[in-house]
Amino acid sequence: MSRAYCEGCQRPPLVCICQALVTCAPRTKVVVVQHPRESDNAIGTAWMVERCLGATRLVGVEFEDDPAFQRAISDPEAPAILLAPGPDAVDLTANPPSTPVTLVVVDGTWAQARKLLRVNPALARLPRYAFQPAQPSNYRIRREPADHCVSTIEATVAALECLEPLRGGGSVRAVLGAFDAMVDHQIRIARERAESRHLHAALARKANQKPRVRKLPLRRAGLVVAYGEANAWPRGTEHGGHPEVVHLVMERVETGERFEAFVAPSRPLAPGFAHHTGIPTDRVLAGEDRAAFQARLAAFFHEGDVLGVWGFYAIELLLREGLALPPRVDLRTTAMRFLGRRAGDAVQMADALGCTVDPAWAGGRTGRRQAASISVARALST
């Protein structure tokens, strides 16, 4: 059976990044000359330059007789320049061209890029520009040969910021959100695969051991299960980089005592918030102010409490606001270690543990995930 791929980003559904894709239209024309071996790279970024920045992508090795290549670099209104380091390269940051240009970017490994320049004299003859990145590449899933080396999408965005400084760069930089999402997905999957291998190895070691009664890993007394939703804009947008919790629910495993808060956001709600969370926009906008929320939250906790969470994202946001929170325990990791295997999301984990998920008492995605998490917490605690 063939593997399924998302029609939008051409990636498996598990690592789809369509939600993070941002499209903008720079004034500068961009042409990506890509080595064919790089076009099949699952973690390549040239397709993002094409998809998000409207670039022309040409795949091949020899372009001297390619009409599309000749047209791309022969616009008299926007002469072509080559983005590539080298001893004769002009510093694009200090001395950008004063007139419109066509930005030509080579995509491939360093060996592939050198070959493309060697066999295409017309490409090699283009005026060469380069820049020193302001920070190291976020391409953490691929080893770069030097600190100044960055991915194709990062290089293109940095170059456009130099070429179009009056536009502020914010709208162009927003496309890096998809790149960051791809990197984060790959790192998460690699980590989960490593955890799975460790779990399988542990099971193999225990195969010949005498069976024993497993002790439940959590104490029910003081265990509070929490789940929250955040107002999070894509990186590089006006409100990006400042996520804030706007919906939080908690429940004490032992007593069933509950807490719910809708918190009025300090910034406009992200456009896709209601669609992804299932929480009506009006309900959040009419929420309590952050000072009242923080006071109620502090009053809910008791001495000796422990927060059980399915991932730490919302809790980390609250800690950034200066809230004093109880110690945390990751229910997902705890359940995996108890079972000795992976079991997907909280609903699948509850099923693997042999417990049923009660109907959600809170609304939206928050309620569904909280209900599954509380069932997992009950199954793991005594």
C-alpha positions in Angstrom: 0.0 0.0 0.0 1.4 3.4 -1.0 2.2 5.9 1.7 -0.3 8.8 2.1 1.0 12.4 1.7 -0.7 15.7 2.4 -1.7 17.4 -0.8 -0.7 20.8 0.5 2.9 20.3 1.7 3.6 16.8 0.2 4.6 15.5 3.6 3.1 12.6 5.6 0.0 13.6 7.6 1.9 13.0 10.8 4.3 15.8 10.0 2.1 18.1 7.9 3.1 21.8 8.2 0.3 23.4 6.1 -1.0 25.2 9.2 2.3 27.1 9.4 2.7 27.9 5.7 2.6 31.7 5.1 2.5 33.2 1.6 3.9 36.7 0.8 5.0 38.4 -2.4 8.4 40.2 -2.3 9.1 42.8 -5.0 12.4 41.0 -5.8 12.1 38.1 -8.2 13.7 34.9 -6.9 15.0 32.0 -8.9 16.2 28.8 -7.3 18.6 26.6 -9.3 18.3 23.2 -7.6 20.5 20.1 -8.1 18.2 17.2 -9.0 19.5 15.0 -6.1 18.3 17.7 -3.7 14.8 17.8 -5.1 13.9 14.5 -3.5 15.3 15.5 -0.1 12.4 15.2 2.4 13.9 17.9 4.6 14.9 20.3 1.9 13.6 23.9 1.9 13.7 25.0 -1.8 10.0 24.0 -2.2 9.2 26.5 0.6 10.9 29.3 -1.3 8.8 28.4 -4.3 5.6 27.9 -2.4 5.8 30.8 0.1 7.8 33.4 -1.8 6.6 32.8 -5.4 10.0 31.8 -6.6 10.8 30.1 -9.9 12.4 26.7 -9.2 14.6 25.1 -11.9 15.8 21.6 -11.3 18.7 20.2 -13.3 22.5 20.2 -13.7 23.2 21.9 -17.1 21.2 25.1 -17.8 23.3 26.8 -20.5 20.8 25.8 -23.2 17.7 25.9 -21.0 15.4 28.7 -22.3 13.6 28.9 -18.9 17.0 29.6 -17.2 18.1 32.1 -19.8 14.7 34.0 -19.5 15.0 33.9 -15.7 18.4 35.6 -15.6 18.0 38.0 -18.5 15.4 40.5 -17.3 16.9 44.0 -18.2 14.7 45.6 -15.6 16.0 43.4 -12.9 19.5 42.1 -13.6 20.4 38.8 -12.0 22.7 38.5 -9.0 24.0 35.2 -7.5 23.7 34.6 -3.7 26.8 32.6 -3.0 29.8 33.1 -0.7 33.3 33.5 -2.2 36.4 35.7 -2.1 34.9 38.1 -4.7 31.4 38.3 -3.2 30.1 41.7 -2.3 28.7 42.1 1.2 24.9 42.2 0.6 24.3 43.7 4.1 26.6 46.6 3.7 26.4 47.2 -0.1 23.0 45.9 -1.5 22.2 46.7 -5.1 20.5 50.1 -5.5 18.2 49.0 -8.3 15.8 46.0 -8.6 17.4 42.7 -9.2 16.6 39.0 -9.8 18.0 37.0 -6.9 19.4 33.6 -8.0 19.9 31.1 -5.2 21.6 27.7 -5.7 20.1 24.8 -3.7 22.1 21.7 -3.0 25.0 20.4 -0.9 28.2 22.4 -1.2 29.6 19.8 -3.6 26.5 19.9 -5.7 26.5 23.7 -5.7 30.1 23.8 -6.9 29.3 21.5 -9.7 26.3 23.6 -10.8 28.6 26.7 -11.0 31.4 24.7 -12.8 29.2 23.4 -15.6 27.1 26.6 -16.0 29.4 29.5 -16.9 26.4 31.8 -17.3 25.5 31.1 -13.7 29.1 31.5 -12.4 29.5 34.9 -14.2 26.6 36.5 -12.4 27.6 39.3 -9.9 28.1 37.4 -6.6 26.8 38.6 -3.2 27.0 37.1 0.2 26.1 37.9 3.8 27.1 36.9 7.3 24.1 35.5 9.2 23.1 37.4 12.3 22.6 34.1 14.1 23.3 30.4 13.6 21.0 28.4 11.4 17.9 26.7 13.0 18.5 23.8 10.6 19.1 21.5 13.6 18.2 18.3 11.7 21.0 18.7 9.2 24.6 19.4 10.0 26.0 22.5 8.3 29.7 22.6 7.4 30.3 26.0 9.1 28.6 28.6 11.3 27.9 30.9 8.4 26.0 28.2 6.5 22.2 28.3 6.6 19.3 26.6 4.8 18.1 27.8 1.4 14.9 29.3 2.9 16.9 31.1 5.7 19.4 32.4 3.1 16.7 33.7 0.8 14.7 35.4 3.6 17.9 37.1 4.9 18.8 38.3 1.4 15.3 39.7 0.8 15.5 41.6 4.0 18.8 43.2 2.8 17.3 43.9 -0.7 13.9 45.3 0.6 14.8 47.0 4.0 12.0 49.6 3.7 9.4 46.8 3.9 10.6 45.9 7.4 11.2 42.3 6.7 8.4 41.1 9.0 6.1 39.7 6.3 9.0 37.9 4.5 10.4 36.5 7.8 6.9 35.0 8.6 7.6 32.2 6.1 10.2 30.8 8.4 7.4 29.6 10.6 6.9 26.7 8.3 10.6 25.9 8.3 10.7 25.9 12.1 7.6 23.7 12.2 9.3 21.2 9.9 12.5 21.1 12.0 10.5 20.7 15.2 8.4 17.9 13.7 11.5 16.0 12.6 13.2 16.4 16.0 10.1 15.2 17.8 9.8 12.1 15.6 13.4 11.3 16.0 13.1 11.6 19.8 10.0 9.4 19.8 11.7 6.8 17.7 14.6 6.8 20.0 12.3 6.4 23.0 10.5 3.6 21.3 13.8 1.7 20.6 14.8 2.1 24.2 11.4 0.8 25.3 11.6 -2.2 23.0 15.2 -2.9 24.2 14.0 -2.8 27.8 11.1 -5.2 27.0 13.6 -7.6 25.4 15.8 -7.5 28.5 12.8 -8.3 30.7 11.5 -11.1 28.5 13.2 -13.8 30.5 12.7 -12.3 33.9 10.1 -13.5 36.3 6.8 -11.6 36.1 6.2 -9.2 38.9 3.4 -7.0 40.0 3.9 -3.5 38.6 3.6 -0.6 41.1 1.5 2.3 39.9 3.9 5.2 39.4 1.7 8.2 40.7 0.2 9.1 44.0 -3.5 10.2 43.7 -3.4 12.5 46.7 -2.5 16.0 45.5 -2.5 15.1 41.8 -4.1 17.9 39.7 -4.5 17.2 35.9 -4.3 20.4 33.8 -4.7 21.3 30.1 -4.6 24.7 28.5 -5.0 26.4 25.1 -2.9 29.4 24.0 -3.3 32.3 21.8 -0.3 31.8 19.5 0.5 33.7 16.3 3.0 32.4 13.7 6.6 33.4 14.2 7.5 36.6 12.4 4.0 38.1 12.4 3.1 41.2 14.4 2.0 39.3 17.5 4.3 36.2 17.0 6.7 35.3 19.7 4.2 36.2 22.5 1.9 33.2 23.1 -0.4 33.4 26.1 -2.8 31.0 27.8 -6.4 31.9 27.3 -8.2 28.7 28.4 -7.2 26.5 31.3 -9.0 23.6 33.0 -7.8 21.5 35.9 -9.3 18.7 38.0 -8.1 17.0 41.2 -7.9 13.3 40.6 -8.7 12.3 44.2 -11.7 14.7 45.0 -12.9 15.7 41.5 -12.6 19.4 42.4 -12.5 21.4 39.1 -11.2 24.7 37.9 -11.9 26.5 34.6 -10.8 29.9 33.3 -11.3 31.8 30.1 -8.7 34.6 30.1 -9.1 37.7 27.9 -6.1 37.9 25.6 -3.8 40.9 25.7 -3.4 40.7 22.0 -5.8 40.0 19.1 -6.7 36.3 18.9 -4.8 34.3 16.2 -7.0 33.9 13.1 -7.2 30.1 13.3 -7.8 29.9 17.1 -11.5 29.0 17.1 -11.1 26.6 14.2 -8.3 24.6 15.8 -9.6 24.7 19.4 -13.3 24.5 19.0 -13.7 27.4 21.5 -15.9 30.3 20.4 -14.0 33.5 20.0 -16.6 35.5 21.9 -16.2 33.2 24.9 -12.4 34.0 25.2 -12.8 37.7 24.4 -15.3 38.0 27.3 -13.0 36.2 29.7 -11.6 37.5 33.0 -8.5 39.7 33.1 -5.1 38.1 33.8 -4.8 39.5 37.3 -8.1 37.9 38.4 -7.2 34.7 36.7 -3.8 34.4 38.4 -5.4 35.1 41.8 -8.0 32.4 41.3 -5.4 29.9 40.0 -3.1 30.5 43.0 -6.1 30.0 45.4 -6.9 26.7 43.8 -3.6 25.0 44.6 -2.8 23.3 47.9 0.5 22.6 49.5 1.9 19.3 48.2 0.0 19.5 44.9 1.6 18.0 41.7 0.5 19.0 38.2 -0.1 16.2 35.8 0.1 17.4 32.2 0.2 16.0 28.7 3.1 18.1 27.4 4.4 21.2 29.2 3.6 24.0 26.7 0.8 25.8 28.5 2.5 25.4 31.9 5.7 26.9 30.6 3.7 29.9 29.3 2.2 30.4 32.8 5.7 30.1 34.4 6.9 32.9 32.0 4.2 35.1 33.4 5.7 34.7 36.9 3.1 32.3 38.4 4.3 30.0 41.2 3.1 26.5 40.1 3.4 23.1 41.8 6.0 20.5 40.5 5.0 18.9 37.2 4.9 15.3 36.0 4.5 14.4 32.3 1.6 11.9 32.1 2.6 10.8 28.6 6.1 9.8 29.5 5.0 8.2 32.7 2.4 6.1 30.9 4.8 5.0 28.2 7.3 3.8 30.8 4.6 2.0 32.7 3.3 0.2 29.6 6.8 -0.3 28.1 5.6 0.9 24.7 4.2 3.9 22.8 0.4 4.4 22.7 -0.3 7.6 20.7 -2.3 10.4 22.1 -4.1 10.6 25.5 -7.3 8.8 24.2 -5.2 5.9 22.7 -3.1 5.8 25.9 -6.3 5.5 28.0 -7.4 2.6 25.8 -4.0 0.9 26.1 -4.3 1.2 29.9 -7.8 -0.4 29.8 -9.7 2.6 31.1 -12.6 4.4 29.6 -12.7 8.2 29.0 -15.6 10.0 30.7 -17.6 12.6 28.8 -15.8 16.0 28.8 -17.1 18.6 31.2 -15.3 21.5 29.5 -15.8 22.6 26.0 -13.7 22.4 22.8 -10.5 20.6 22.3 -9.5 21.5 25.9 -12.3 19.4 27.3 -11.7 16.4 25.1 -8.0 16.2 25.9 -8.5 17.0 29.6 -11.0 14.1 29.9 -8.6 11.7 28.3 -5.7 12.9 30.5 -7.7 12.6 33.7 -8.5 9.0 32.8 -4.9 8.2 32.2 -4.0 9.9 35.5 -6.5 7.7 37.4 -5.2 4.6 35.8 -1.6 5.4 36.8 -2.3 6.5 40.4 -3.2 4.9 43.7 
